Amino acid sequence: MTDIIRTDLVLSQSAFCHVINVPIEQVDTDKWLFSLAEAEYQRCVPPAALSRRT
C-alpha cells in the first residue's frame, strides 16, 4: 500500500473584511487577539490551533 498525499484539499478557509475609520497606528491586533475571552477565541480559530495558544 502506498500513501497518497492530497494537495488539492483545503482543511479550512475563512475571511472577513470590515472598514474602520481610524489611523493604522491606532490598530493593535495583538492586543485585541490576546484580550479575547476564551470562548470568543475558540470560535475564531480552527480546532487544531486551540492547543497552541499560550
Backbone as JSON Lines, residues from 0, in Angstrom:
{"i":0,"aa":"M","n":[0.84,-1.18,0.0],"ca":[0.0,0.0,0.0],"c":[0.89,1.25,0.0]}
{"i":1,"aa":"T","n":[0.59,2.19,-0.84],"ca":[1.36,3.43,-0.89],"c":[0.51,4.58,-0.36]}
{"i":2,"aa":"D","n":[1.18,5.52,0.28],"ca":[0.47,6.7,0.79],"c":[0.2,7.67,-0.34]}
{"i":3,"aa":"I","n":[-0.98,8.23,-0.35],"ca":[-1.34,9.25,-1.33],"c":[-1.49,10.57,-0.58]}
{"i":4,"aa":"I","n":[-0.72,11.55,-1.0],"ca":[-0.79,12.87,-0.37],"c":[-1.62,13.78,-1.26]}
{"i":5,"aa":"R","n":[-2.74,14.23,-0.72],"ca":[-3.64,15.11,-1.48],"c":[-3.24,16.56,-1.24]}
{"i":6,"aa":"T","n":[-2.93,17.27,-2.29],"ca":[-2.57,18.68,-2.16],"c":[-3.67,19.59,-2.67]}
{"i":7,"aa":"D","n":[-4.77,19.01,-3.15],"ca":[-5.86,19.79,-3.72],"c":[-6.98,20.08,-2.72]}
{"i":8,"aa":"L","n":[-6.82,19.67,-1.47],"ca":[-7.86,19.84,-0.47],"c":[-7.54,21.0,0.47]}
{"i":9,"aa":"V","n":[-8.56,21.69,0.93],"ca":[-8.41,22.78,1.88],"c":[-9.09,22.35,3.18]}
{"i":10,"aa":"L","n":[-8.35,22.35,4.27],"ca":[-8.9,21.95,5.56],"c":[-9.89,22.99,6.08]}
{"i":11,"aa":"S","n":[-9.5,24.25,5.97],"ca":[-10.36,25.32,6.46],"c":[-9.98,26.61,5.76]}
{"i":12,"aa":"Q","n":[-10.99,27.44,5.5],"ca":[-10.71,28.73,4.89],"c":[-11.79,29.7,5.34]}
{"i":13,"aa":"S","n":[-11.37,30.86,5.8],"ca":[-12.32,31.84,6.29],"c":[-11.72,33.23,6.13]}
{"i":14,"aa":"A","n":[-12.57,34.18,5.82],"ca":[-12.11,35.56,5.7],"c":[-13.26,36.5,6.01]}
{"i":15,"aa":"F","n":[-12.91,37.65,6.53],"ca":[-13.9,38.68,6.82],"c":[-13.23,40.02,6.66]}
{"i":16,"aa":"C","n":[-13.94,40.96,6.14],"ca":[-13.37,42.29,5.91],"c":[-14.35,43.35,6.42]}
{"i":17,"aa":"H","n":[-13.8,44.35,7.11],"ca":[-14.64,45.44,7.6],"c":[-13.79,46.71,7.61]}
{"i":18,"aa":"V","n":[-14.32,47.77,7.09],"ca":[-13.61,49.05,7.05],"c":[-13.87,49.8,8.35]}
{"i":19,"aa":"I","n":[-12.78,50.23,8.99],"ca":[-12.9,51.06,10.19],"c":[-12.22,52.4,9.92]}
{"i":20,"aa":"N","n":[-12.77,53.43,10.47],"ca":[-12.29,54.78,10.19],"c":[-11.33,55.26,11.28]}
{"i":21,"aa":"V","n":[-10.15,54.63,11.35],"ca":[-9.11,55.03,12.3],"c":[-7.76,54.92,11.62]}
{"i":22,"aa":"P","n":[-6.79,55.69,12.06],"ca":[-5.44,55.57,11.51],"c":[-4.85,54.19,11.83]}
{"i":23,"aa":"I","n":[-4.05,53.67,10.93],"ca":[-3.44,52.34,11.11],"c":[-2.6,52.28,12.38]}
{"i":24,"aa":"E","n":[-2.04,53.4,12.8],"ca":[-1.22,53.43,14.01],"c":[-2.04,53.11,15.27]}
{"i":25,"aa":"Q","n":[-3.34,53.28,15.2],"ca":[-4.2,53.0,16.36],"c":[-4.76,51.58,16.36]}
{"i":26,"aa":"V","n":[-4.47,50.81,15.33],"ca":[-4.97,49.44,15.24],"c":[-3.94,48.51,15.88]}
{"i":27,"aa":"D","n":[-4.33,47.83,16.94],"ca":[-3.44,46.93,17.67],"c":[-4.06,45.53,17.69]}
{"i":28,"aa":"T","n":[-3.8,44.75,16.65],"ca":[-4.41,43.42,16.54],"c":[-3.89,42.46,17.6]}
{"i":29,"aa":"D","n":[-2.63,42.6,18.01],"ca":[-2.1,41.74,19.07],"c":[-2.87,41.95,20.38]}
{"i":30,"aa":"K","n":[-3.07,43.2,20.75],"ca":[-3.81,43.5,21.98],"c":[-5.23,42.95,21.88]}
{"i":31,"aa":"W","n":[-5.87,43.14,20.74],"ca":[-7.23,42.64,20.54],"c":[-7.27,41.12,20.66]}
{"i":32,"aa":"L","n":[-6.37,40.44,19.96],"ca":[-6.37,38.98,19.95],"c":[-6.16,38.41,21.34]}
{"i":33,"aa":"F","n":[-5.19,38.94,22.07],"ca":[-4.86,38.39,23.38],"c":[-5.79,38.89,24.49]}
{"i":34,"aa":"S","n":[-6.73,39.77,24.15],"ca":[-7.72,40.19,25.16],"c":[-9.07,39.52,24.95]}
{"i":35,"aa":"L","n":[-9.18,38.66,23.93],"ca":[-10.43,37.94,23.71],"c":[-10.71,36.99,24.87]}
{"i":36,"aa":"A","n":[-11.98,36.86,25.2],"ca":[-12.37,35.85,26.18],"c":[-12.12,34.47,25.55]}
{"i":37,"aa":"E","n":[-11.89,33.47,26.38],"ca":[-11.55,32.13,25.88],"c":[-12.6,31.59,24.91]}
{"i":38,"aa":"A","n":[-13.88,31.72,25.23],"ca":[-14.94,31.21,24.36],"c":[-14.95,31.93,23.02]}
{"i":39,"aa":"E","n":[-14.71,33.23,23.04],"ca":[-14.67,34.02,21.81],"c":[-13.48,33.6,20.94]}
{"i":40,"aa":"Y","n":[-12.34,33.39,21.58],"ca":[-11.14,32.94,20.85],"c":[-11.4,31.58,20.2]}
{"i":41,"aa":"Q","n":[-12.02,30.67,20.92],"ca":[-12.27,29.33,20.4],"c":[-13.19,29.35,19.19]}
{"i":42,"aa":"R","n":[-14.1,30.33,19.13],"ca":[-14.99,30.44,17.97],"c":[-14.26,30.98,16.74]}
{"i":43,"aa":"C","n":[-13.11,31.62,16.94],"ca":[-12.39,32.28,15.85],"c":[-11.28,31.45,15.22]}
{"i":44,"aa":"V","n":[-10.89,30.36,15.85],"ca":[-9.74,29.6,15.35],"c":[-10.13,28.16,15.04]}
{"i":45,"aa":"P","n":[-9.4,27.52,14.12],"ca":[-9.65,26.11,13.84],"c":[-9.27,25.25,15.05]}
{"i":46,"aa":"P","n":[-9.91,24.11,15.23],"ca":[-9.64,23.26,16.4],"c":[-8.16,22.91,16.59]}
{"i":47,"aa":"A","n":[-7.42,22.7,15.52],"ca":[-6.01,22.32,15.64],"c":[-5.18,23.42,16.29]}
{"i":48,"aa":"A","n":[-5.6,24.66,16.18],"ca":[-4.83,25.78,16.74],"c":[-5.11,25.99,18.22]}
{"i":49,"aa":"L","n":[-6.16,25.42,18.75],"ca":[-6.52,25.66,20.14],"c":[-5.44,25.19,21.11]}
{"i":50,"aa":"S","n":[-4.76,24.12,20.78],"ca":[-3.73,23.6,21.69],"c":[-2.46,24.44,21.64]}
{"i":51,"aa":"R","n":[-2.34,25.38,20.7],"ca":[-1.13,26.19,20.56],"c":[-1.21,27.52,21.27]}
{"i":52,"aa":"R","n":[-2.35,27.86,21.86],"ca":[-2.48,29.18,22.49],"c":[-1.65,29.23,23.77]}
{"i":53,"aa":"T","n":[-0.89,30.32,23.93],"ca":[-0.09,30.48,25.14],"c":[-0.56,31.69,25.91]}
